[in-house]
Amino acid sequence: MTRLPTWADLVLVPAISLLFAGVISALVILAIGQSPAEALETMVVGAVGSPYAWGYTLYYATSFMFTGLAVTVAFHASLFNIGGEGQAQIGGLGVALVCLALPWPHWALALPAAMIGAALFGAAWAAIPAYLQARRGSHIVITTIMFNYIGAALIIYLLVNVMRPQGQMDPATARFPAGAKLPTLHEIPGLGLIFTKQVPANVTLFIALAACWLVWLLLWRTRLGYEIRAFGKSEKAALYAGISPFRITMLAMLVSGGLAGLMSINNVMGESERLLQNSAEGAGFIGIAVALMGRNHPAGVFLAAILFGFLFQGGAELGLWTTIPIELRTVVQGLVILFTGALDHMVRMILGLFFRPRKTVVG
């Protein structure tokens, strides 16, 4: 297959994949007797048509950035971490324990402590599958999937039997102290002029942006990042160069789990202000698609997270203001994943017809 230019690989392939997904989505909407134009207009207006809409899109995108980065770090070590959902939920447990432990006087003190709790709990949950892979040969895909269900069951047990306040019916923790409440974008000086209404997007957005930059530094500007990428390219070559497979597997998964755990800052501490069932809201699985579409690069993850935030919020608007079922957003997300992942090779083959190398005439 013809090797594509870098710009074509990074820009054209995702764009054409999105185009294919959009066309098939339009056909699905037509098949159920609805208008694709109306659906697109509703999604665009509902997701990016106003600062209020952007507040919801950015809220979802923030979670997707963390889980997309988690998949990216593991993927560069040739580890397919599908456990972001469970790691994010366990990270939420760390956030809840930290926030409920003290009567925090101000969010600026509670936030760093909650970040540590979220990252440690998420990393600890990822460490077990990592160890089983490195020492016992258990496949990381299987173990991380299993730990998603174990984590969900553990959270439900704790919320029902241990952490639920006396007399409260719903399985959830008590609300966090007022001092642990994170400011939303409309409460931040300067941004309050743009976001004039209450929105769920909060200061965690800036932490997610910083995480994108730090992951880029880690992978492409540090020795550990070089070792992770070298190990991911060829385990035998990395071993010959003196790189420990056990060390890289553990460190890559610890960083990956920590990033997934940090996602819980956004929804557990920032939006819900308490730990609920299914606190990850599916972001762990969407992070896989975000990483794939972002070509496992932090800049690409940022852009893909914005796109999936648009799809998530736009899909919710479809369910509110049209007769198109809200589940259609799952169909669109699945089509995007299909074309950016499973059918990525097909798109490259099509583009390869237009980027054939020129023959050099000698003489």
VMD Tcl script that draws the C-alpha trace (Angstrom):
set ca {
  {0.00 0.00 0.00}
  {1.25 3.49 -0.87}
  {2.59 5.40 2.10}
  {0.59 8.60 2.55}
  {2.16 11.99 3.26}
  {2.08 12.96 6.92}
  {-0.46 15.74 6.39}
  {-2.77 13.37 4.52}
  {-2.49 10.74 7.25}
  {-3.25 13.25 10.00}
  {-5.89 15.36 8.26}
  {-7.40 13.65 5.22}
  {-7.87 10.16 6.66}
  {-9.87 11.33 9.72}
  {-11.82 13.85 7.62}
  {-12.85 11.27 5.05}
  {-13.67 8.78 7.79}
  {-15.97 11.39 9.34}
  {-17.53 12.07 5.96}
  {-18.30 8.38 5.47}
  {-19.75 8.15 8.98}
  {-21.89 11.25 8.31}
  {-23.23 9.87 5.04}
  {-24.19 6.53 6.58}
  {-25.75 8.34 9.56}
  {-27.83 10.43 7.16}
  {-29.04 7.27 5.44}
  {-30.01 5.77 8.80}
  {-32.00 8.91 9.66}
  {-33.74 8.77 6.28}
  {-34.53 5.09 6.86}
  {-36.45 5.91 10.06}
  {-38.41 8.62 8.24}
  {-36.64 11.68 9.63}
  {-34.80 14.62 8.07}
  {-30.97 14.53 8.14}
  {-30.87 18.32 7.65}
  {-33.09 18.86 10.69}
  {-31.00 16.43 12.73}
  {-27.74 18.19 11.77}
  {-29.17 21.63 12.52}
  {-30.44 20.49 15.92}
  {-27.08 18.94 16.82}
  {-25.05 21.96 15.69}
  {-27.25 24.51 17.45}
  {-27.55 22.37 20.58}
  {-23.83 21.59 20.86}
  {-22.01 24.68 19.57}
  {-24.69 27.23 18.73}
  {-24.31 29.29 21.92}
  {-21.95 29.67 24.90}
  {-24.47 27.71 26.96}
  {-24.30 24.82 24.45}
  {-20.51 25.00 24.41}
  {-20.55 24.70 28.20}
  {-22.07 21.22 27.92}
  {-19.93 20.17 24.95}
  {-16.75 21.18 26.77}
  {-17.91 19.36 29.90}
  {-18.19 16.07 28.03}
  {-14.99 16.76 26.05}
  {-13.07 17.24 29.30}
  {-13.88 13.70 30.43}
  {-13.05 12.30 26.99}
  {-9.65 14.02 26.98}
  {-8.60 12.21 30.15}
  {-9.77 8.78 29.02}
  {-8.40 9.32 25.50}
  {-5.00 10.20 26.95}
  {-5.18 7.12 29.18}
  {-5.65 4.88 26.14}
  {-2.92 6.78 24.25}
  {-0.20 6.26 26.86}
  {-0.93 2.53 27.15}
  {-1.20 2.13 23.38}
  {2.30 3.52 22.82}
  {3.55 0.68 25.04}
  {1.57 -1.76 22.85}
  {-0.98 -2.20 25.66}
  {-4.66 -1.89 24.81}
  {-6.18 -0.55 28.03}
  {-9.94 -1.07 27.82}
  {-10.31 -0.57 31.57}
  {-10.67 3.20 31.56}
  {-14.31 2.93 32.63}
  {-13.48 0.97 35.77}
  {-10.38 3.04 36.52}
  {-12.44 6.24 36.27}
  {-15.09 4.85 38.63}
  {-12.49 3.77 41.18}
  {-10.84 7.17 40.74}
  {-14.19 8.67 41.70}
  {-14.05 6.66 44.91}
  {-10.69 8.28 45.66}
  {-12.20 11.72 45.02}
  {-15.15 11.01 47.31}
  {-12.98 9.77 50.16}
  {-10.74 12.83 49.95}
  {-13.58 15.35 49.67}
  {-15.57 13.80 52.53}
  {-12.55 13.41 54.79}
  {-12.23 17.10 55.75}
  {-14.37 20.26 55.90}
  {-12.40 21.87 53.08}
  {-12.32 25.68 53.41}
  {-11.67 26.35 49.71}
  {-11.69 24.44 46.44}
  {-8.08 25.47 45.73}
  {-7.03 23.25 48.65}
  {-9.48 20.44 47.94}
  {-8.68 20.15 44.23}
  {-4.99 19.10 44.48}
  {-5.83 16.58 47.20}
  {-8.72 15.17 45.16}
  {-6.49 14.93 42.08}
  {-3.98 12.89 44.06}
  {-6.74 10.62 45.35}
  {-8.25 10.15 41.88}
  {-4.91 9.43 40.22}
  {-3.74 7.03 42.95}
  {-6.97 5.02 42.98}
  {-7.15 4.87 39.19}
  {-3.49 3.85 38.95}
  {-3.93 1.20 41.64}
  {-6.88 -0.31 39.75}
  {-4.79 -0.43 36.56}
  {-1.77 -1.89 38.35}
  {-3.40 -5.28 38.91}
  {-4.05 -6.08 35.22}
  {-0.61 -4.65 34.43}
  {1.05 -7.03 36.88}
  {-0.95 -9.98 35.58}
  {0.16 -9.12 32.04}
  {3.82 -8.60 32.94}
  {4.28 -11.55 35.29}
  {1.57 -14.07 34.46}
  {0.99 -13.43 30.76}
  {-2.71 -12.62 31.22}
  {-3.86 -10.55 28.26}
  {-4.38 -6.91 29.22}
  {-7.55 -6.61 27.14}
  {-9.29 -9.45 28.98}
  {-8.23 -8.40 32.46}
  {-9.08 -4.72 32.02}
  {-12.54 -5.60 30.71}
  {-13.08 -7.86 33.72}
  {-11.93 -5.14 36.09}
  {-14.52 -2.75 34.64}
  {-17.27 -5.02 35.94}
  {-15.50 -5.72 39.21}
  {-15.04 -1.99 39.77}
  {-18.71 -1.25 39.02}
  {-19.85 -3.97 41.43}
  {-17.48 -2.70 44.13}
  {-18.78 0.87 43.78}
  {-22.40 -0.28 44.02}
  {-21.64 -2.32 47.14}
  {-19.87 0.59 48.83}
  {-22.59 3.09 47.93}
  {-25.40 0.83 49.13}
  {-23.82 -0.64 52.26}
  {-20.99 1.62 53.41}
  {-20.97 5.19 52.10}
  {-24.70 5.98 51.84}
  {-25.82 8.42 54.56}
  {-28.34 7.24 57.12}
  {-31.91 7.69 55.89}
  {-30.97 8.39 52.27}
  {-32.71 6.20 49.69}
  {-30.59 6.61 46.55}
  {-27.22 4.81 46.46}
  {-24.83 7.75 46.60}
  {-22.50 9.43 49.04}
  {-23.33 12.57 50.96}
  {-22.75 15.84 49.14}
  {-19.24 17.17 49.39}
  {-18.54 20.20 51.63}
  {-19.29 23.59 50.12}
  {-15.58 24.40 50.18}
  {-14.91 21.53 47.74}
  {-17.21 22.93 45.05}
  {-15.30 23.61 41.82}
  {-16.04 26.88 39.98}
  {-17.75 26.47 36.64}
  {-16.75 28.48 33.58}
  {-19.41 31.14 34.18}
  {-17.96 31.74 37.68}
  {-14.41 32.33 36.45}
  {-13.50 36.02 36.03}
  {-13.38 36.93 32.36}
  {-15.07 33.75 31.17}
  {-18.20 34.84 33.02}
  {-18.65 37.46 30.31}
  {-18.99 34.65 27.74}
  {-20.72 31.94 29.77}
  {-23.52 33.98 31.30}
  {-25.57 30.94 32.36}
  {-24.75 28.07 34.72}
  {-22.92 25.34 32.76}
  {-21.38 22.04 33.94}
  {-17.97 22.75 32.39}
  {-15.60 23.69 35.17}
  {-11.92 24.30 35.97}
  {-11.20 20.63 35.26}
  {-11.13 21.66 31.58}
  {-7.84 23.47 32.19}
  {-6.43 20.44 33.99}
  {-7.35 18.31 30.96}
  {-5.59 20.77 28.62}
  {-2.51 20.68 30.86}
  {-2.68 16.87 30.83}
  {-2.57 16.88 27.01}
  {0.61 18.95 27.11}
  {2.19 16.86 29.89}
  {1.47 13.60 28.07}
  {3.13 15.04 24.96}
  {6.16 15.97 27.07}
  {6.23 12.53 28.65}
  {6.04 10.57 25.40}
  {8.26 12.69 23.16}
  {10.55 14.65 25.48}
  {11.56 12.24 28.25}
  {13.63 9.10 28.51}
  {10.69 7.17 29.93}
  {8.55 8.21 26.98}
  {11.22 7.03 24.56}
  {11.40 3.69 26.37}
  {7.60 3.35 26.27}
  {7.49 4.00 22.52}
  {10.50 1.77 21.85}
  {8.92 -1.06 23.83}
  {5.65 -0.56 21.95}
  {7.40 -0.75 18.56}
  {9.40 -3.88 19.31}
  {9.60 -5.69 22.63}
  {12.57 -7.77 21.48}
  {14.55 -4.74 20.35}
  {13.70 -2.89 23.58}
  {14.80 -5.88 25.64}
  {18.07 -6.04 23.68}
  {18.58 -2.33 24.47}
  {18.21 -3.02 28.19}
  {14.62 -1.84 28.62}
  {12.72 -3.88 31.19}
  {9.36 -5.13 29.87}
  {8.02 -5.45 33.42}
  {9.00 -1.89 34.33}
  {7.55 -0.34 31.17}
  {4.33 -2.34 31.38}
  {3.78 -1.31 34.98}
  {4.72 2.35 34.51}
  {2.69 2.80 31.32}
  {-0.40 1.28 32.92}
  {0.06 3.26 36.13}
  {0.16 6.50 34.15}
  {-2.77 5.33 32.02}
  {-4.87 4.40 35.05}
  {-3.97 7.65 36.80}
  {-5.18 9.67 33.80}
  {-8.43 7.71 33.65}
  {-8.91 8.25 37.38}
  {-8.44 12.01 36.98}
  {-11.52 12.07 34.78}
  {-13.63 11.72 37.91}
  {-12.61 15.20 39.04}
  {-14.77 16.56 36.23}
  {-18.02 14.77 36.99}
  {-17.79 13.52 40.58}
  {-16.29 16.66 42.13}
  {-17.20 19.22 39.50}
  {-20.72 18.31 38.36}
  {-22.40 15.85 40.75}
  {-20.55 16.98 43.91}
  {-20.96 13.44 45.24}
  {-20.21 9.90 44.09}
  {-23.02 8.22 42.16}
  {-23.45 4.88 40.41}
  {-21.97 4.81 36.91}
  {-20.07 8.01 37.59}
  {-17.87 7.43 34.52}
  {-20.91 7.87 32.24}
  {-19.38 5.69 29.51}
  {-16.41 8.02 29.04}
  {-13.96 5.16 29.56}
  {-15.17 3.39 26.44}
  {-15.52 6.58 24.40}
  {-11.88 7.32 25.26}
  {-10.88 4.35 23.10}
  {-12.54 5.94 20.07}
  {-11.05 9.33 20.95}
  {-7.54 7.86 21.04}
  {-8.04 5.98 17.78}
  {-9.37 9.00 15.96}
  {-6.69 11.24 17.49}
  {-3.99 8.93 16.13}
  {-2.76 8.39 19.71}
  {-1.29 11.88 19.84}
  {-2.32 14.37 22.57}
  {-3.18 17.07 20.02}
  {-5.35 14.62 18.11}
  {-6.95 13.43 21.35}
  {-7.89 17.03 22.16}
  {-9.59 17.53 18.78}
  {-11.30 14.12 18.86}
  {-12.58 14.79 22.39}
  {-14.19 18.02 21.19}
  {-15.84 16.09 18.34}
  {-17.22 13.41 20.64}
  {-18.34 16.09 23.08}
  {-20.25 17.59 20.17}
  {-21.79 14.21 19.31}
  {-22.72 13.52 22.93}
  {-24.34 16.90 23.56}
  {-25.83 17.12 20.08}
  {-27.32 13.65 20.48}
  {-28.93 14.71 23.75}
  {-30.48 17.69 21.98}
  {-31.91 15.36 19.32}
  {-33.72 13.45 22.03}
  {-35.09 16.66 23.57}
  {-36.26 18.65 20.58}
  {-37.00 16.11 17.84}
  {-38.71 12.76 17.51}
  {-35.37 11.21 16.56}
  {-34.37 8.81 19.38}
  {-31.45 9.89 21.56}
  {-29.89 6.47 20.94}
  {-29.00 7.74 17.47}
  {-25.94 9.41 18.98}
  {-24.71 5.93 19.89}
  {-25.20 4.90 16.27}
  {-23.22 7.92 15.05}
  {-20.47 7.29 17.59}
  {-20.33 3.65 16.49}
  {-20.04 4.66 12.85}
  {-17.24 7.10 13.65}
  {-15.43 4.34 15.53}
  {-16.07 1.91 12.67}
  {-14.58 4.16 10.01}
  {-11.72 5.57 12.09}
  {-10.79 2.18 13.48}
  {-11.92 -0.94 11.69}
  {-12.21 0.65 8.22}
  {-9.21 2.95 8.57}
  {-7.23 0.69 6.24}
  {-9.92 1.03 3.55}
  {-9.75 4.83 3.66}
  {-5.97 4.70 3.36}
  {-6.23 2.41 0.34}
  {-8.61 4.82 -1.37}
  {-6.33 7.77 -0.70}
  {-3.34 5.74 -1.83}
  {-4.75 5.79 -5.35}
  {-4.23 9.56 -5.41}
  {-0.80 9.59 -3.77}
  {1.11 7.13 -5.91}
  {4.85 7.86 -5.93}
  {6.09 9.52 -9.08}
  {8.52 7.53 -11.20}
  {11.95 9.06 -11.53}
  {13.30 9.15 -15.07}
  {17.05 8.54 -15.23}
  {19.06 9.52 -18.24}
}
mol new
graphics top color blue
foreach p $ca { graphics top sphere $p radius 0.5 }
foreach p [lrange $ca 0 end-1] q [lrange $ca 1 end] { graphics top cylinder $p $q radius 0.2 }
display resetview
